[in-house]
């Protein structure tokens, strides 16, 4: 079963269909590069998968207890906070569970046996299960380990960092969650050459499902295991990296152009026929006329952009 899937998705911005009955799914361990023209709707799709917005229509399916983390192009966090605290903010749910557990444990210690004591004990057992499930007991160790892996000093004020190091902080905040699905919008922005190489090496070791947008073709080649092209409202899938995609896309466009040229030639011939028929004899084939109307509509609906 896919981690996440959306079928027959529709999303429009004004009169432009960003998603036109589009289908998409993401499997565990996949690293999918999402490409397309500027304004095609790539960031909108990421936000739909992140649960930040909804499509106009379409069926969404996701695995139970799926953890999804979205890192936008320009992440925001408290620039006065330390790097440690910013990264730890990714574990806010786990820390809230621990705080709640401490409150219940203190109440339980001060409550004599009886119905209230039993209710508190039940709550504590449920919280303990949630804490075990989310590995919340060791959240500080998780933060420290993530900082070490990414090469960040947790004591530094976030606002004092360069743009590239701030991007690393945002990625660390996402990775410390250990998400099932990681969504990255232009992750190489603000990173220098060494930073991009570091990010490539880090992402290819992840077991999480990864969907990312980037204009960096070399990065796509190194990281992606599949390319999804958002083209005129459709999501077209190509297995392999960007180089493999280019070859298959060129073949597809060539076939499209040949078929479109044949269609346009036939339509032109039918337009000539209908005019000659009217002028010569006023007797025309009803079926042929209906077919011409269909062809006119099909040509009018063809999207070139």
GITA-V950752 format. One record per pair of residues at least 6 apart in sequence whose C-alpha atoms are under 8 Angstrom apart, sorted by the first residue. I is the first residue (numbers start at 1). J is the second residue. If there is no record, write none. Layout:
# GITA-V950752
I & J
I & J
This chain:
# GITA-V950752
1 & 27
2 & 25
2 & 26
2 & 27
2 & 28
2 & 62
2 & 63
3 & 25
3 & 26
3 & 27
3 & 28
3 & 62
3 & 63
3 & 66
3 & 180
3 & 181
3 & 209
4 & 25
4 & 26
4 & 27
4 & 49
4 & 60
4 & 61
4 & 62
4 & 63
5 & 23
5 & 24
5 & 25
5 & 26
5 & 60
5 & 61
5 & 62
6 & 22
6 & 23
6 & 24
6 & 25
6 & 58
6 & 59
6 & 60
6 & 61
7 & 21
7 & 22
7 & 23
7 & 24
7 & 58
7 & 59
7 & 60
8 & 20
8 & 21
8 & 22
8 & 23
8 & 57
8 & 58
8 & 59
9 & 19
9 & 20
9 & 21
9 & 22
9 & 23
9 & 55
9 & 56
9 & 57
9 & 58
9 & 59
10 & 17
10 & 18
10 & 19
10 & 20
10 & 21
10 & 22
10 & 55
10 & 56
10 & 57
10 & 58
11 & 17
11 & 18
11 & 19
11 & 20
11 & 55
11 & 56
11 & 57
12 & 18
12 & 19
12 & 56
17 & 232
17 & 233
18 & 40
18 & 41
18 & 232
18 & 233
19 & 41
19 & 232
19 & 233
19 & 234
20 & 232
20 & 233
20 & 234
21 & 58
21 & 233
21 & 234
22 & 233
22 & 234
22 & 235
23 & 234
23 & 235
24 & 235
26 & 32
26 & 209
26 & 211
27 & 209
28 & 180
28 & 207
28 & 208
28 & 209
29 & 206
29 & 207
29 & 208
29 & 209
29 & 210
30 & 208
30 & 209
30 & 210
30 & 225
30 & 226
31 & 209
31 & 210
31 & 211
31 & 212
31 & 223
31 & 224
31 & 225
31 & 226
32 & 210
32 & 211
32 & 212
32 & 224
32 & 225
32 & 226
32 & 227
32 & 228
33 & 211
33 & 212
33 & 213
33 & 214
33 & 220
33 & 224
33 & 225
33 & 226
33 & 227
33 & 228
34 & 42
34 & 211
34 & 212
34 & 213
34 & 214
34 & 227
34 & 228
34 & 229
34 & 230
35 & 42
35 & 213
35 & 214
35 & 215
35 & 227
35 & 228
35 & 229
35 & 230
36 & 42
36 & 229
36 & 230
36 & 231
37 & 230
37 & 231
40 & 230
40 & 231
40 & 232
40 & 233
41 & 230
42 & 213
42 & 230
43 & 185
43 & 213
44 & 53
46 & 70
46 & 183
46 & 185
46 & 211
47 & 53
47 & 70
48 & 54
48 & 55
50 & 68
50 & 69
50 & 70
50 & 183
66 & 179
66 & 180
66 & 181
67 & 179
67 & 180
67 & 181
68 & 179
68 & 180
68 & 181
68 & 182
68 & 183
69 & 174
69 & 177
69 & 179
69 & 181
69 & 182
69 & 183
70 & 174
70 & 182
70 & 183
70 & 184
71 & 170
71 & 171
71 & 174
71 & 182
71 & 183
71 & 184
71 & 185
71 & 187
72 & 184
72 & 185
72 & 186
73 & 184
73 & 185
73 & 186
73 & 187
73 & 189
75 & 167
75 & 170
77 & 86
78 & 86
78 & 158
78 & 159
79 & 157
79 & 158
79 & 159
79 & 160
80 & 157
80 & 158
80 & 159
81 & 157
81 & 158
81 & 159
82 & 154
82 & 155
82 & 156
82 & 157
82 & 158
83 & 152
83 & 153
83 & 154
83 & 155
83 & 156
83 & 157
83 & 158
83 & 169
84 & 143
84 & 144
84 & 147
84 & 153
84 & 154
84 & 155
85 & 154
86 & 158
86 & 169
86 & 173
87 & 143
87 & 169
87 & 170
87 & 172
87 & 173
87 & 174
87 & 176
88 & 139
88 & 140
88 & 143
88 & 173
88 & 176
89 & 173
90 & 173
90 & 174
90 & 176
90 & 177
91 & 139
91 & 176
91 & 177
94 & 131
94 & 134
94 & 135
94 & 136
94 & 139
95 & 136
95 & 139
97 & 127
97 & 130
97 & 131
97 & 136
98 & 131
98 & 136
98 & 137
100 & 127
101 & 124
101 & 127
101 & 128
104 & 120
104 & 123
104 & 124
105 & 124
107 & 120
108 & 117
108 & 120
108 & 121
111 & 117
131 & 137
142 & 176
143 & 176
144 & 154
146 & 172
146 & 175
146 & 176
147 & 153
147 & 154
147 & 172
150 & 168
150 & 172
152 & 168
152 & 169
158 & 166
163 & 190
163 & 191
164 & 189
164 & 190
164 & 191
164 & 192
164 & 195
165 & 191
167 & 187
167 & 189
167 & 190
167 & 191
174 & 182
179 & 208
180 & 208
180 & 209
181 & 208
181 & 209
181 & 210
181 & 211
182 & 208
182 & 209
182 & 210
182 & 211
183 & 210
183 & 211
183 & 212
184 & 210
184 & 211
184 & 212
184 & 213
185 & 212
185 & 213
185 & 214
186 & 212
186 & 213
186 & 214
186 & 215
187 & 212
187 & 213
187 & 214
188 & 195
188 & 196
188 & 199
188 & 214
188 & 216
196 & 219
200 & 219
200 & 222
200 & 223
203 & 223
204 & 223
214 & 220
217 & 242
220 & 241
220 & 242
221 & 241
221 & 242
221 & 243
222 & 241
223 & 241
224 & 240
224 & 241
224 & 242
225 & 239
225 & 240
225 & 241
226 & 237
226 & 238
226 & 239
226 & 240
226 & 241
227 & 237
227 & 238
227 & 239
227 & 240
227 & 241
227 & 242
227 & 245
228 & 235
228 & 236
228 & 237
228 & 238
229 & 235
229 & 236
229 & 237
229 & 238
230 & 236
231 & 305
232 & 303
232 & 304
232 & 305
238 & 244
238 & 245
238 & 248
239 & 245
267 & 292
267 & 295
267 & 296
270 & 292
271 & 292
274 & 284
274 & 289
277 & 283
277 & 284
278 & 284
